[in-house]
Amino acid sequence: MVDTTRLTQAVDHFADRLRAAPQSRLQRGAAAEALGLAREFALWAQRVEDPLGVLREMPDAGMFAAADQITVAVHDLAVVLVNDAEVEQAVGLVAEAQKRAGV
């Protein structure tokens, strides 16, 4: 089993920053960036769990739910990652999304 602590910590930090962000920042794209990351992680996990299955897109639950959505998605992804390179790739995606979100 691969250690995903760095990944979950990175997402927890991003989620905390989103929760602390003013509504105006969420509206200017931070929430959309988080939702995009959550959707990417959810699809990644689905492809690993069931490569032949129908992929389901994570719904948009609103800007105030974006932090919770990335948290749920990363925990699902963390269960299916098999090596350190995948963890590092996911950590990089979190860092890029957080930078674009400006939080």
N, C-alpha and C positions, 0 to 999 in steps of 0.2 A: 504494500500500500504506500502510495506517495504522500509526502507531507504537503498539505495545501494551506498551511498556516499563513504563509505570506500572502496568498491570494485572498483568503477570507479577511485578513487584517486590512488589506488594501481596499477591499469593497466596503468593509465596515467604516473605514475612514471616509471614503467617498460618500457613503450613505449619511453619515453624521454631518458632513459638510452640506449636503443637500437639505437635510432637515433644519439646519441652522440658517440656510439661505433665505433672503427675503423673497417674497412672492414675485417681485419684479424680475429678479435674476432667474427664477424658475421659468417665468414666462418668456424671457429672452433666449431660452434655449437649453438651460441646464437640465430641466426635466426631460426634454426631448432627447438629449444626449444620453441621459441615464436609461431612458426607455429603450433607446437603440442598443445600448450595451446589454441590457437585460434580455432583449429579444435575441441578440447574437449568442449570448450564453445559453439561453433556453434551446435554441436550434442546435447548437453544438452538442449539448447534452442529449437531446433527442436522437441525433445522428449516431452517437456512440451507443446509446441504449438499444435502439431499434433501427439499424441502417436501412431497412426496407419499409419502415413504417411511414405513415403520412405525417408530415411535419405540421405542427400547430403553432401559429404565431401568438406570442403573449399579447393579450389585449392591452389597450391603453386605459389604465384605471384612473387617469388624471394626474396632474402634476404633483399633487401632494402625496401620491402613492409611489412615485418613481423610486424613492430610496428603498422602500420595502420590496419593490419589484426586483431591483438589482440584487438585494440581499437574498431573496428566495432563489433567484436564478443561479447565483454563484454557488449556493449550497447544493443545488441539484447538480451543477457542473462538477463541483469538487468531488462528489461521490464517484464520478465516472472517469476522472483523469487517471492516466496510467504511468506517466513519467514526469520527471522534473522539467523537461523541455516544454511540455504542455502547460504546466503551472506557470513557468516564466512567460510563455506567450500570453496567457490570460492576464497575468499581472501587468504586462506591458499594455494590453488593451485597456485595462482599468486606468492606468496612468494617463494614457492618451485621451481617454474619454473625460477624465476629471479635468485635464488641462483645457480641453475644448469647452467644457462646461463652465470653466472659470470659477470653480469653487475649491 
